[in-house]
Amino acid sequence: MIFFANLIQALGEQLKVRQQVIATATVYLKRFYARNSLKCIDPLLMAPTCLFLASKVEEFGVISNNRLLSTCQGVIKNKYSHAYPPEFNYRMNQVFECEFFLLETMDCCLVLYHPYRPLTQYVHDLGQDDLLPLAWRIVNDSLRTDICLLYPPYLIALSCLHMACVIKQKDAKRWFAELSVDMDKVLEITRHILKLYELWKNYDEKKEIGSLLSKMPKPKTSPSRPPSQGPNGQEKGQSQQSVQ
């Protein structure tokens, strides 16, 4: 998922959407594939679909069809030619169909809360405004991990601020000690992010992503409906057969 989170970031920057739109799209992608196989829908189609939906949910404005497709084409050709053929072969009717499946999977629960707002408030309360750019970048990096699915935004914000304080050598021990939060959870989040940075040190995407994508389950050419789950985790068809 790190690769596809990077793809959403590249598409979002090229489309000049707000970082919150990119963050929302990334969480949508993670939520979808937490419940569905990579074989169900091609992540190369799901990534721009998530961005397309997030731009509407975050009230950025609808991205025009031609602009979305041309941006996908340009980003794939210029930045990801080492991973994909230069042609982006999906069309808007497939994006719309994919968007429907995404909405269905998330049960139309589309409003998300991100660490950016609490982070801004914490930095202001701490009185160290120079920490905000670094902590903000760490929050952006954290989207490559699964912590956005596991921890509340305010704890992620505190963890990123704590890391920024350590990097900038700012003494904020007293401020953190006065908080009524579980610092063990904050440090747990920090360890997740540090593991990501450790992974990045030894990972060369251009050399390794091709072999990784070749091992990934091959999706169908067009989107297929994700299997509906019954109350016991079975597909509905299977549960009905068992009743009969």
C-alpha positions as CSV (number, residue, x, y, z in Angstrom):
1,M,0.0,0.0,0.0
2,I,3.0,2.4,0.4
3,F,3.4,2.4,-3.4
4,F,-0.2,3.3,-4.0
5,A,-0.3,5.9,-1.3
6,N,2.7,7.5,-3.0
7,L,0.7,7.3,-6.3
8,I,-2.2,9.2,-4.7
9,Q,0.2,11.8,-3.4
10,A,1.7,12.3,-6.8
11,L,-1.7,12.6,-8.5
12,G,-3.0,15.0,-5.8
13,E,0.1,17.2,-6.1
14,Q,-0.3,17.3,-9.9
15,L,-4.0,18.1,-9.6
16,K,-3.1,20.8,-7.0
17,V,-5.6,19.6,-4.4
18,R,-5.3,20.3,-0.7
19,Q,-3.3,17.8,1.5
20,Q,-6.5,16.9,3.3
21,V,-8.0,15.7,0.1
22,I,-5.0,13.5,-0.5
23,A,-5.1,12.2,3.1
24,T,-8.8,11.3,2.7
25,A,-8.2,9.5,-0.6
26,T,-5.4,7.5,1.0
27,V,-7.6,6.4,3.9
28,Y,-10.4,5.4,1.5
29,L,-7.9,3.2,-0.4
30,K,-6.7,1.6,2.8
31,R,-10.2,1.0,4.0
32,F,-11.3,-0.6,0.8
33,Y,-8.4,-3.0,0.6
34,A,-8.7,-3.9,4.3
35,R,-12.0,-5.5,3.3
36,N,-11.4,-6.6,-0.3
37,S,-8.8,-8.4,-2.2
38,L,-6.3,-6.7,-4.6
39,K,-7.8,-9.0,-7.2
40,C,-11.2,-7.4,-6.9
41,I,-10.3,-4.0,-8.4
42,D,-7.0,-2.8,-9.8
43,P,-5.4,-0.4,-7.3
44,L,-4.2,1.6,-10.4
45,L,-7.9,2.4,-11.0
46,M,-8.9,2.6,-7.3
47,A,-6.2,5.3,-6.5
48,P,-7.6,8.0,-8.8
49,T,-11.1,7.0,-8.0
50,C,-10.4,7.6,-4.3
51,L,-9.0,11.0,-5.1
52,F,-12.0,11.8,-7.3
53,L,-14.4,11.0,-4.5
54,A,-12.3,12.7,-1.8
55,S,-12.2,16.0,-3.8
56,K,-16.0,16.0,-3.6
57,V,-16.3,14.9,0.0
58,E,-13.8,17.5,1.2
59,E,-15.6,20.2,-0.8
60,F,-12.6,21.0,-2.9
61,G,-14.7,20.8,-6.0
62,V,-15.3,18.2,-8.7
63,I,-12.2,17.3,-10.7
64,S,-13.1,17.4,-14.4
65,N,-13.1,14.0,-16.2
66,N,-10.5,15.1,-18.8
67,R,-8.2,16.6,-16.2
68,L,-8.3,13.5,-14.1
69,L,-7.5,11.1,-17.0
70,S,-4.8,13.4,-18.4
71,T,-3.2,13.7,-15.0
72,C,-3.2,10.0,-14.5
73,Q,-1.6,9.5,-18.0
74,G,1.1,12.1,-17.3
75,V,2.0,10.9,-13.8
76,I,2.2,7.2,-14.9
77,K,4.3,8.1,-17.9
78,N,6.7,10.5,-16.2
79,K,7.0,9.1,-12.6
80,Y,5.9,5.5,-12.7
81,S,7.1,4.2,-16.1
82,H,9.4,1.8,-14.1
83,A,6.2,0.1,-12.7
84,Y,3.5,0.4,-15.4
85,P,3.2,0.8,-19.2
86,P,3.1,4.5,-20.3
87,E,-0.6,4.3,-21.3
88,F,-3.3,4.7,-18.6
89,N,-6.0,2.5,-20.2
90,Y,-8.9,3.2,-17.8
91,R,-11.8,5.6,-18.8
92,M,-14.3,7.6,-16.7
93,N,-17.1,5.0,-17.0
94,Q,-14.8,2.6,-15.1
95,V,-13.9,5.3,-12.6
96,F,-17.6,5.9,-12.0
97,E,-18.3,2.2,-11.6
98,C,-15.3,1.9,-9.2
99,E,-16.6,4.8,-7.2
100,F,-19.9,3.0,-6.7
101,F,-18.1,-0.1,-5.3
102,L,-16.0,2.2,-3.0
103,L,-19.2,3.9,-1.7
104,E,-20.8,0.5,-1.1
105,T,-17.8,-0.9,0.7
106,M,-17.6,2.1,3.1
107,D,-21.4,2.1,3.5
108,C,-21.4,5.8,2.5
109,C,-19.4,6.7,5.7
110,L,-17.2,9.2,4.0
111,V,-16.4,12.0,6.6
112,L,-12.9,11.5,8.0
113,Y,-11.0,13.3,10.7
114,H,-7.2,13.8,10.2
115,P,-4.4,14.7,12.5
116,Y,-3.8,18.1,10.8
117,R,-6.2,20.2,12.8
118,P,-5.3,18.8,16.3
119,L,-1.6,19.1,15.3
120,T,-2.0,22.8,14.5
121,Q,-3.8,23.4,17.9
122,Y,-1.1,21.5,19.8
123,V,1.7,23.4,18.2
124,H,0.0,26.7,19.0
125,D,-0.6,25.6,22.6
126,L,3.1,24.5,22.9
127,G,4.2,27.9,21.6
128,Q,6.6,26.3,19.1
129,D,5.3,27.3,15.7
130,D,8.5,26.4,14.0
131,L,7.8,22.7,14.7
132,L,4.7,22.7,12.5
133,P,6.2,22.2,9.1
134,L,8.3,19.2,10.2
135,A,5.5,17.6,12.2
136,W,3.1,18.2,9.3
137,R,5.5,16.3,7.0
138,I,5.7,13.4,9.4
139,V,1.9,13.2,9.5
140,N,2.0,13.0,5.6
141,D,4.6,10.2,5.9
142,S,2.4,8.4,8.4
143,L,-0.2,7.9,5.7
144,R,2.1,5.2,4.2
145,T,1.5,3.1,7.3
146,D,-1.7,1.6,8.7
147,I,-1.8,3.8,11.8
148,C,-4.7,5.9,10.3
149,L,-6.8,2.8,10.6
150,L,-5.6,1.8,14.1
151,Y,-5.4,5.0,16.2
152,P,-7.4,8.2,16.6
153,P,-6.1,11.4,14.9
154,Y,-5.2,13.3,18.0
155,L,-2.8,10.5,19.1
156,I,-1.2,10.5,15.7
157,A,-0.8,14.3,15.9
158,L,0.9,14.0,19.3
159,S,3.2,11.3,18.1
160,C,4.3,13.4,15.1
161,L,4.8,16.4,17.3
162,H,6.8,14.4,19.7
163,M,9.1,13.2,16.9
164,A,9.5,16.8,15.7
165,C,10.5,17.9,19.2
166,V,13.2,15.2,19.3
167,I,14.5,16.0,15.8
168,K,14.6,19.7,16.6
169,Q,15.9,19.1,20.1
170,K,13.1,21.0,21.7
171,D,12.4,20.2,25.4
172,A,8.7,19.6,25.7
173,K,8.7,17.0,28.4
174,R,6.7,19.1,30.8
175,W,4.1,19.9,28.2
176,F,3.6,16.2,27.3
177,A,3.6,15.2,31.0
178,E,0.6,17.5,31.6
179,L,-1.5,15.8,28.9
180,S,-4.2,13.4,29.9
181,V,-3.3,10.9,27.2
182,D,-1.8,7.4,27.1
183,M,1.8,8.1,26.3
184,D,2.4,4.4,25.7
185,K,0.1,4.6,22.7
186,V,1.9,7.8,21.5
187,L,5.2,5.9,21.6
188,E,3.6,2.9,19.9
189,I,2.6,5.1,17.0
190,T,6.1,6.6,16.9
191,R,7.6,3.1,16.5
192,H,5.3,2.4,13.6
193,I,6.5,5.6,11.8
194,L,10.2,4.8,12.6
195,K,9.8,1.4,11.1
196,L,8.6,3.1,7.9
197,Y,11.7,5.3,7.8
198,E,13.9,2.3,8.4
199,L,12.2,0.5,5.5
200,W,12.7,3.5,3.2
201,K,16.5,3.5,4.0
202,N,16.9,0.0,2.5
203,Y,14.3,0.1,-0.2
204,D,14.8,1.2,-3.8
205,E,11.4,1.4,-5.4
206,K,12.6,1.6,-9.0
207,K,14.5,-1.6,-8.7
208,E,12.1,-3.6,-6.6
209,I,8.5,-2.5,-7.4
210,G,8.4,-4.4,-10.7
211,S,8.9,-7.8,-9.1
212,L,6.5,-7.0,-6.3
213,L,3.7,-5.9,-8.7
214,S,4.3,-9.1,-10.7
215,K,3.6,-11.2,-7.6
216,M,0.4,-9.2,-6.7
217,P,-2.9,-11.0,-7.6
218,K,-4.0,-9.9,-11.0
219,P,-7.2,-7.9,-11.0
220,K,-9.9,-8.3,-13.7
221,T,-9.8,-5.8,-16.6
222,S,-13.0,-4.1,-15.4
223,P,-14.1,-3.6,-11.8
224,S,-16.0,-6.6,-10.2
225,R,-18.4,-6.3,-7.3
226,P,-16.7,-7.0,-3.9
227,P,-18.3,-10.1,-2.2
228,S,-21.0,-9.0,0.3
229,Q,-20.3,-10.4,3.8
230,G,-22.8,-12.1,5.9
231,P,-23.0,-11.8,9.7
232,N,-20.4,-14.6,10.2
233,G,-17.9,-13.4,7.7
234,Q,-19.3,-15.7,5.0
235,E,-20.3,-14.5,1.6
236,K,-24.1,-14.1,1.3
237,G,-24.4,-16.8,-1.3
238,Q,-22.6,-19.3,0.9
239,S,-24.7,-18.5,3.9
240,Q,-27.9,-18.9,1.9
241,Q,-26.7,-22.3,0.6
242,S,-26.0,-23.5,4.1
243,V,-29.5,-22.5,5.3
244,Q,-31.1,-24.4,2.4
